[in-house]
Amino acid sequence: MIKVRLILVGRTERGFVADGLAHYLNRLERSLQVEVLVLPEAGRGDPAHQQRAEGERILQAIKPGERLVVLDERGKHLESKKFAEHLGRWRDGGVRQVAFVIGGAYGLTDAVRQRADLLLSLSAMTFPHQLVRVLFAEQLYRAVSILQGSPYHHEG
């Protein structure tokens, strides 16, 4: 299976966000190797400054040859099964490592979006970047479950 890196801007909040993220990461580790890289938030300055500073850190964190999926509200909407199929095609095509980026509170720069192999949106709605961590971790777990033929994903 593919090695996965989650590149997150800023520490995960305590409480239900941290618990939910840990829950799905623990479940994922049974099926694939997951590394979490937490990049510091820019902290100060206007939103544009913070986006730029965080964007530079994200781009520096990407490894050569690594596929990059950037979660962004402007991204492509994929049903869970289609997302799983996309990961399956990469896996079957010899891709060994995929990084998933979840930016900070002010979003991402165009440079980060342009570097993406897949720009992905979880919904037409906007969610707090902290909550996106839990939602995406569940979707990643669901995709792996679909690829493994697990009954976790129910077709309705």
N, C-alpha and C positions, 0 to 999 in steps of 0.2 A: 504494500500500500504506500501511498505518498506520505512523505514527511510534511508536517504542517507547522508553520510558524504563525502565531497571532502577534501582530505588531499593534500595540495599543498605546495611545497617547494619554499619559497620566495614570496614576494609580487607580485601581478599582475601589470604588466606595465600599465601606463596610456595610454589613447588613444583608438585605435580600439580594442585592446585586452580586456581591462577593459569593454568597451562598449558592446562588443560581449558576454563576459562572463555574465555580468549583464542582458543582454537581455534574454538569455536562462535560467538563474537562476530564473528570475522573472516569466517566463512562466512555469517553473517546479513547482514553489511554489503553483500554482493553483491545482496541482495534488498530490504532496507529500512533505513531510518535508525534506528540504535540509539544512545542516549545512556545512559551509566552515571553515576549520581549516588551517590556514597558519602557517607553520613552518619556522623558520628563516634559511636562507642559511648559510652554514659553513663560507663563506666569504673569508677566507685566507687558504693558503696551496695548495699543489699540488692537481690535480683532484682526486687521490685515497683517500687522506685525506678528501677532501670535501664529496666524496661519503660515506665514513665510518661515518663521523659525521652526515650527513643528514640521512643516513640509520638508525642509532641508534635512532634519533629523531622520525623517521617514526614508527619504531617498538614499541617505548614507547607510541605512540599516539593511537595504535590500542586497541580497547576495547575488553574485554573478550566476546566471543560468536559472535563477529562481523565477517561477511564474508568480505574478502578482495580481491579486484580486483586491480591489479597493471598494469598500462599502461606502456608498454615496447616494444621497437622495435622487441624484440625476441619472443613476445607473439603470441598468437593464433589470426588468422584473422577470424573475424566473419562478415557475412553480417548483416545489420541493423536488419532484421527480426529475425535472429538467436540470436542476442544479446538480443532482446526483449524477445524471447522465454526463454532464459537462466534466465533472471530476473523474468519472469513469473513463471518458475519452482521453483525458490527460494521462491518467494512470496507465491505460492500455497503450498509449503512444510513447511511453518511456519517461514521462515527467516524474522526477523524483522528489521535488520539493516545491511547495506552494506556500506563499506568504499571503495572509489576509490582513488588511490594514483597516483599523477603526480609528479614525482621527479624533481630535479633541473637540471641545465645545463649539469652536468656531468653524469647524469643517476643514476642508482640504484645499490646497492650491491646485491650479490648473496643471502645474508641472507633475504633481503626484497623480492626478487623474490621467494625464497623457501617458504616463509610464505603465499604467495598468494593462494587463492582458485581458482583464475582465473588470468592467465597472458594474457593480452590483447594487441594486436597491432592494431592501427588505420589504418596502411598502411605499405607497404614494404618500403616506402620512410621514410626518417628521417625528422622530423619537429622540430622547436625550441620548447622548453618546454612551453614557454608562449603561443604559438599558439595552442598547443595541448589542452590547457584549453578550448579554444573556440570550437575547433572541437569536443572534447569529450562532452562538455555541450550540443551541438546540438545533438549529437548521443544519449545522455541520454534522452533528450526531445523527440527525434524521437521514442525511444524505449517505453517510457511511452505512447506516442500517439498511437503507434501500439497496445499496450496492452489494451488501452481504445477504440480502434476501430475508432479513430479520422481520418479524411481525410488528415491530415498533410502529412503522408507518402503515396507516390504514387507508385504503382507497375507499372513497365514499360513494 
